[in-house]
């Protein structure tokens, strides 16, 4: 009977141990299934999206659903500063998670650099960690660093609130593998984002280059049209005086003795005018060429502007037989340092244009006044004026107003562009104003430029260059 009881006891003990072993085996099996689920979830996430926010959320949820962590989170670090950049969490309150990130440098970084899987529990934690775990309301905290090519790119955190974790070597290996999978997912997302940004930048660059090429092509077409217009204009402008000169020279050559003296003087007068016209055209073309190539030089000298204006009037008085030319300058109008020839050229162009448009018995006035650190000069006529839409265009090369006066008086359209360039070279600016009732005012500014005077004292009074 005793032997029967002993046998029954051994059988019972065997059954209990077998049940325990089966239970433990079942727990390990369930754990392995959960781990496989967790790895499968990360793998599915890697294959389904490159969106970093979705990847971070998916890993955080996997820690809670597959690995039974009551609180979990994942943090992605900035490449340059190595500070938390983007993250997701489950179970933590917002205040607890802020506290977690606030202790990143003091507690988490040393732990992440220490081991591939770092576990801290409240039962054996140092004082700082104990206070930290208490503030988070957890008893165990697991940190899994995420690395890519030995560089820390982020970390995963899992916490249990009541259970104290104990990690076997197999579990450590699993969590290290889990972190590696997460690292791959996060880094792939970052690389995909970088590639997308690179593609976007490339596309923007291609679009920018395309726009530049289109603009350059359009500019080339415009320049080609300008060139064609220029050749046509110059050919016409050169041909007209040359034809007249050739015609009168041939006439004088073949019929010199038969031509009356009075008619001969008329022919010679026409030859003189057409030669002047041809010289003026060539000079304008040379001036615009020197200006655009940067070879136009300014000879700085101290000048008296009213005297230059008077000299311009003397030059143009022959063309102003029925036009009144006046100038008005205050007695204290300052001397300037400028190029007298270039300033005279500007005034000859402006007054010459005014003469072309001024009606008989009208007045052309040149006035000057002090303004800020320089002066303002104004050439005013009583002609038909210039429409507002065309007031800026008149300074474009080869542009001429389409009106009856210009059709009867051909020109190159270079006078005003040359004026603008010469004024700019002196440090000033030029513009035009026109009233609705008629009349036109060309104004330009000139700085005193006293510091540019060379070879003499800037304060010494000098006469105008004559």
NUBA-700236 format. One record per residue (C-alpha): residue in three letters; x, z, y. Coordinates in steps of 0.02 Angstrom, whole numbers. Example, Ala and Ser with C-alpha at 12.3 -4.5 7.8 and 13.67 -1.06 7.14 Angstrom:
# residues 2
residu/x/z/y
ala/615/390/-225 .
ser/684/357/-53 .
END
This chain:
# residues 466
residu/x/z/y
unk/0/0/0 .
unk/143/45/116 .
unk/227/-120/82 .
unk/65/-210/123 .
unk/55/-123/293 .
unk/237/-164/330 .
unk/209/-346/285 .
unk/53/-351/393 .
unk/150/-272/538 .
unk/291/-401/521 .
unk/162/-539/517 .
unk/77/-471/673 .
unk/243/-454/763 .
unk/287/-632/715 .
unk/119/-694/776 .
unk/138/-600/942 .
unk/315/-667/967 .
unk/259/-840/918 .
unk/115/-828/1042 .
unk/236/-769/1177 .
unk/357/-910/1140 .
unk/214/-1035/1138 .
unk/152/-965/1304 .
unk/327/-977/1380 .
unk/347/-1151/1309 .
unk/179/-1199/1382 .
unk/230/-1128/1552 .
unk/393/-1226/1546 .
unk/297/-1379/1493 .
unk/172/-1357/1637 .
unk/317/-1329/1756 .
unk/403/-1487/1696 .
unk/240/-1583/1715 .
unk/223/-1515/1893 .
unk/402/-1564/1930 .
unk/373/-1737/1861 .
unk/215/-1749/1967 .
unk/317/-1698/2120 .
unk/451/-1829/2084 .
unk/317/-1959/2049 .
unk/231/-1919/2214 .
unk/393/-1942/2311 .
unk/428/-2103/2215 .
unk/254/-2167/2255 .
unk/278/-2121/2437 .
unk/444/-2214/2442 .
unk/363/-2369/2368 .
unk/205/-2365/2472 .
unk/263/-2335/2651 .
unk/410/-2330/2769 .
unk/313/-2228/2897 .
unk/418/-2071/2925 .
unk/270/-1966/2976 .
unk/176/-2009/2816 .
unk/332/-1975/2711 .
unk/358/-1804/2790 .
unk/175/-1758/2768 .
unk/176/-1819/2587 .
unk/329/-1716/2540 .
unk/259/-1560/2624 .
unk/95/-1581/2529 .
unk/191/-1611/2367 .
unk/280/-1444/2388 .
unk/111/-1358/2401 .
unk/11/-1453/2269 .
unk/141/-1493/2138 .
unk/264/-1349/2154 .
unk/144/-1207/2203 .
unk/225/-1154/2365 .
unk/99/-1066/2476 .
unk/198/-1119/2630 .
unk/306/-1274/2643 .
unk/382/-1394/2768 .
unk/507/-1534/2793 .
unk/615/-1564/2946 .
unk/707/-1724/2998 .
unk/860/-1700/3110 .
unk/916/-1804/3259 .
unk/1068/-1908/3212 .
unk/1169/-1862/3368 .
unk/1119/-1685/3413 .
unk/1082/-1627/3235 .
unk/931/-1535/3305 .
unk/755/-1541/3227 .
unk/675/-1704/3283 .
unk/519/-1732/3177 .
unk/434/-1621/3048 .
unk/278/-1581/2947 .
unk/219/-1417/2870 .
unk/82/-1344/2760 .
unk/26/-1161/2750 .
unk/130/-1099/2897 .
unk/39/-1055/3056 .
unk/100/-1146/3211 .
unk/180/-985/3275 .
unk/268/-956/3108 .
unk/334/-1133/3104 .
unk/398/-1120/3283 .
unk/488/-961/3230 .
unk/563/-1054/3083 .
unk/633/-1189/3197 .
unk/689/-1062/3328 .
unk/805/-985/3197 .
unk/874/-1155/3145 .
unk/1051/-1134/3212 .
unk/1070/-947/3184 .
unk/1005/-931/3004 .
unk/957/-1098/2930 .
unk/1111/-1205/2970 .
unk/1235/-1083/2886 .
unk/1121/-1074/2734 .
unk/1101/-1264/2724 .
unk/1289/-1290/2732 .
unk/1320/-1156/2601 .
unk/1231/-1222/2445 .
unk/1134/-1372/2381 .
unk/985/-1257/2348 .
unk/978/-1094/2445 .
unk/860/-951/2395 .
unk/831/-794/2496 .
unk/713/-654/2440 .
unk/652/-500/2533 .
unk/714/-382/2396 .
unk/899/-422/2421 .
unk/901/-506/2593 .
unk/1023/-451/2729 .
unk/945/-367/2881 .
unk/928/-525/2986 .
unk/852/-621/2843 .
unk/739/-475/2800 .
unk/666/-472/2976 .
unk/650/-661/2971 .
unk/556/-663/2804 .
unk/445/-521/2865 .
unk/401/-616/3024 .
unk/355/-767/2916 .
unk/252/-657/2798 .
unk/342/-720/2643 .
unk/437/-634/2504 .
unk/544/-784/2450 .
unk/611/-932/2548 .
unk/689/-1086/2468 .
unk/793/-1209/2570 .
unk/838/-1382/2506 .
unk/959/-1478/2619 .
unk/933/-1666/2628 .
unk/1094/-1765/2641 .
unk/1141/-1947/2654 .
unk/1323/-1991/2621 .
unk/1370/-1807/2642 .
unk/1284/-1802/2814 .
unk/1144/-1675/2837 .
unk/989/-1773/2890 .
unk/858/-1635/2866 .
unk/794/-1500/2750 .
unk/644/-1447/2646 .
unk/578/-1269/2648 .
unk/464/-1187/2520 .
unk/400/-1007/2528 .
unk/304/-889/2414 .
unk/207/-750/2496 .
unk/198/-623/2353 .
unk/302/-689/2208 .
unk/490/-662/2208 .
unk/573/-822/2151 .
unk/708/-824/2019 .
unk/793/-992/1992 .
unk/862/-1049/1827 .
unk/1003/-1175/1824 .
unk/879/-1308/1768 .
unk/766/-1269/1916 .
unk/913/-1279/2035 .
unk/956/-1450/1967 .
unk/775/-1505/1987 .
unk/763/-1447/2167 .
unk/928/-1532/2206 .
unk/859/-1693/2129 .
unk/697/-1670/2226 .
unk/794/-1653/2389 .
unk/895/-1810/2345 .
unk/735/-1910/2319 .
unk/665/-1845/2482 .
unk/829/-1889/2570 .
unk/815/-2067/2506 .
unk/636/-2081/2566 .
unk/676/-2014/2739 .
unk/836/-2117/2760 .
unk/749/-2275/2700 .
unk/613/-2244/2828 .
unk/743/-2217/2964 .
unk/836/-2375/2915 .
unk/673/-2472/2909 .
unk/629/-2407/3082 .
unk/802/-2453/3145 .
unk/786/-2625/3066 .
unk/615/-2646/3144 .
unk/684/-2595/3313 .
unk/831/-2713/3289 .
unk/711/-2854/3244 .
unk/604/-2811/3395 .
unk/758/-2809/3506 .
unk/815/-2973/3429 .
unk/644/-3049/3456 .
unk/643/-2988/3636 .
unk/819/-3058/3660 .
unk/766/-3224/3584 .
unk/614/-3229/3698 .
unk/722/-3183/3848 .
unk/850/-3316/3803 .
unk/710/-3441/3777 .
unk/639/-3399/3948 .
unk/813/-3415/4022 .
unk/836/-3584/3939 .
unk/666/-3642/3998 .
unk/705/-3583/4174 .
unk/879/-3662/4167 .
unk/803/-3824/4103 .
unk/673/-3820/4240 .
unk/811/-3784/4366 .
unk/912/-3930/4299 .
unk/761/-4043/4318 .
unk/738/-3980/4496 .
unk/923/-4007/4533 .
unk/913/-4180/4457 .
unk/763/-4218/4568 .
unk/855/-4146/4719 .
unk/1005/-4253/4675 .
unk/896/-4408/4663 .
unk/810/-4365/4827 .
unk/979/-4331/4906 .
unk/1052/-4498/4850 .
unk/895/-4588/4907 .
unk/893/-4497/5074 .
unk/1079/-4518/5110 .
unk/1074/-4700/5057 .
unk/930/-4732/5175 .
unk/1004/-4630/5318 .
unk/1174/-4714/5302 .
unk/1101/-4887/5282 .
unk/994/-4878/5439 .
unk/1134/-4851/5567 .
unk/1255/-4960/5469 .
unk/1128/-5103/5468 .
unk/1104/-5088/5656 .
unk/1292/-5075/5688 .
unk/1328/-5225/5575 .
unk/1190/-5328/5654 .
unk/1247/-5301/5833 .
unk/1431/-5324/5790 .
unk/1391/-5492/5705 .
unk/1288/-5544/5855 .
unk/1425/-5498/5977 .
unk/1557/-5581/5869 .
unk/1468/-5749/5851 .
unk/1376/-5760/6018 .
unk/1488/-5664/6133 .
unk/1497/-5798/6269 .
unk/1310/-5837/6267 .
unk/1252/-5654/6285 .
unk/1212/-5601/6464 .
unk/1307/-5449/6530 .
unk/1150/-5343/6544 .
unk/1102/-5376/6362 .
unk/1282/-5347/6308 .
unk/1276/-5173/6385 .
unk/1113/-5138/6292 .
unk/1194/-5193/6127 .
unk/1346/-5084/6159 .
unk/1233/-4937/6202 .
unk/1141/-4958/6036 .
unk/1307/-4970/5944 .
unk/1363/-4809/6026 .
unk/1201/-4716/5982 .
unk/1202/-4776/5800 .
unk/1386/-4729/5782 .
unk/1346/-4555/5849 .
unk/1201/-4545/5728 .
unk/1313/-4596/5582 .
unk/1446/-4469/5635 .
unk/1314/-4333/5648 .
unk/1249/-4372/5473 .
unk/1423/-4368/5397 .
unk/1463/-4205/5487 .
unk/1303/-4124/5421 .
unk/1345/-4176/5243 .
unk/1522/-4109/5261 .
unk/1459/-3946/5337 .
unk/1333/-3914/5197 .
unk/1467/-3955/5068 .
unk/1591/-3831/5146 .
unk/1456/-3697/5160 .
unk/1401/-3712/4978 .
unk/1581/-3713/4915 .
unk/1627/-3561/5020 .
unk/1757/-3657/5121 .
unk/1672/-3636/5290 .
unk/1787/-3527/5397 .
unk/1737/-3425/5549 .
unk/1859/-3419/5696 .
unk/1819/-3253/5778 .
unk/1835/-3251/5968 .
unk/1759/-3152/6109 .
unk/1624/-3259/6193 .
unk/1495/-3254/6331 .
unk/1334/-3323/6257 .
unk/1252/-3380/6422 .
unk/1400/-3494/6456 .
unk/1384/-3573/6283 .
unk/1199/-3601/6312 .
unk/1237/-3688/6477 .
unk/1364/-3799/6390 .
unk/1231/-3846/6260 .
unk/1110/-3889/6401 .
unk/1243/-3998/6483 .
unk/1269/-4091/6319 .
unk/1083/-4120/6289 .
unk/1027/-4148/6469 .
unk/1030/-4338/6445 .
unk/890/-4320/6315 .
unk/791/-4199/6424 .
unk/749/-4312/6569 .
unk/570/-4248/6583 .
unk/594/-4076/6501 .
unk/640/-3918/6597 .
unk/784/-3821/6515 .
unk/802/-3638/6566 .
unk/893/-3486/6501 .
unk/865/-3304/6537 .
unk/993/-3167/6500 .
unk/1003/-2993/6577 .
unk/1154/-2956/6685 .
unk/1220/-2828/6562 .
unk/1205/-2945/6412 .
unk/1354/-2899/6302 .
unk/1499/-3007/6248 .
unk/1503/-3050/6063 .
unk/1643/-3088/5943 .
unk/1590/-3248/5854 .
unk/1644/-3426/5819 .
unk/1601/-3520/5981 .
unk/1596/-3691/5897 .
unk/1479/-3630/5759 .
unk/1365/-3540/5882 .
unk/1359/-3696/5991 .
unk/1315/-3799/5835 .
unk/1169/-3681/5797 .
unk/1104/-3692/5975 .
unk/1125/-3882/5982 .
unk/1019/-3897/5823 .
unk/883/-3778/5884 .
unk/872/-3847/6062 .
unk/885/-4026/5993 .
unk/737/-3993/5877 .
unk/639/-3918/6022 .
unk/673/-4075/6126 .
unk/606/-4183/5984 .
unk/439/-4091/5983 .
unk/420/-4036/6165 .
unk/286/-4132/6263 .
unk/332/-4212/6430 .
unk/344/-4095/6580 .
unk/357/-3941/6466 .
unk/489/-3805/6462 .
unk/619/-3754/6334 .
unk/688/-3580/6360 .
unk/835/-3491/6279 .
unk/831/-3302/6305 .
unk/935/-3158/6244 .
unk/911/-2971/6232 .
unk/1003/-2821/6162 .
unk/939/-2754/5995 .
unk/1011/-2609/5894 .
unk/1194/-2648/5856 .
unk/1185/-2829/5913 .
unk/1079/-2957/6005 .
unk/928/-3069/5975 .
unk/931/-3248/6039 .
unk/770/-3349/6054 .
unk/739/-3536/6076 .
unk/559/-3567/6130 .
unk/467/-3732/6155 .
unk/289/-3786/6197 .
unk/270/-3911/6054 .
unk/137/-3917/5917 .
unk/209/-3769/5819 .
unk/235/-3746/5632 .
unk/101/-3690/5508 .
unk/132/-3517/5434 .
unk/144/-3586/5256 .
unk/289/-3698/5309 .
unk/385/-3576/5418 .
unk/503/-3523/5278 .
unk/516/-3696/5198 .
unk/590/-3775/5355 .
unk/754/-3687/5310 .
unk/761/-3773/5139 .
unk/886/-3914/5116 .
unk/816/-4089/5145 .
unk/643/-4021/5189 .
unk/561/-4102/5340 .
unk/387/-4075/5410 .
unk/272/-4219/5371 .
unk/211/-4272/5543 .
unk/211/-4423/5658 .
unk/361/-4364/5758 .
unk/472/-4349/5604 .
unk/414/-4515/5535 .
unk/472/-4598/5696 .
unk/635/-4497/5702 .
unk/718/-4499/5530 .
unk/839/-4360/5483 .
unk/921/-4272/5336 .
unk/830/-4105/5343 .
unk/999/-4016/5345 .
unk/1002/-3951/5524 .
unk/903/-3790/5498 .
unk/984/-3747/5329 .
unk/1154/-3764/5414 .
unk/1092/-3651/5556 .
unk/1038/-3518/5432 .
unk/1204/-3526/5339 .
unk/1306/-3512/5499 .
unk/1202/-3366/5563 .
unk/1219/-3279/5394 .
unk/1408/-3303/5401 .
unk/1407/-3208/5565 .
unk/1309/-3065/5484 .
unk/1143/-3109/5565 .
unk/976/-3182/5510 .
unk/862/-3320/5575 .
unk/676/-3349/5567 .
unk/536/-3445/5654 .
unk/373/-3389/5733 .
unk/232/-3500/5792 .
unk/72/-3466/5887 .
unk/-97/-3535/5835 .
unk/-115/-3612/6008 .
unk/50/-3705/5989 .
unk/230/-3677/6034 .
unk/372/-3625/5922 .
unk/501/-3484/5934 .
unk/662/-3488/5832 .
unk/745/-3318/5836 .
unk/910/-3260/5764 .
unk/1009/-3100/5770 .
unk/1197/-3080/5792 .
unk/1295/-2918/5775 .
unk/1423/-2882/5911 .
unk/1562/-2897/5780 .
unk/1689/-2819/5899 .
unk/1790/-2754/5752 .
unk/1823/-2934/5695 .
unk/1917/-2985/5851 .
unk/2097/-3024/5806 .
unk/2253/-3029/5912 .
unk/2180/-2938/6064 .
unk/2101/-2773/6112 .
unk/1918/-2765/6067 .
unk/1878/-2676/6231 .
unk/1968/-2799/6344 .
unk/1847/-2915/6435 .
unk/1876/-3098/6395 .
unk/1805/-3257/6465 .
unk/1699/-3368/6356 .
unk/1792/-3503/6262 .
unk/1763/-3667/6353 .
END
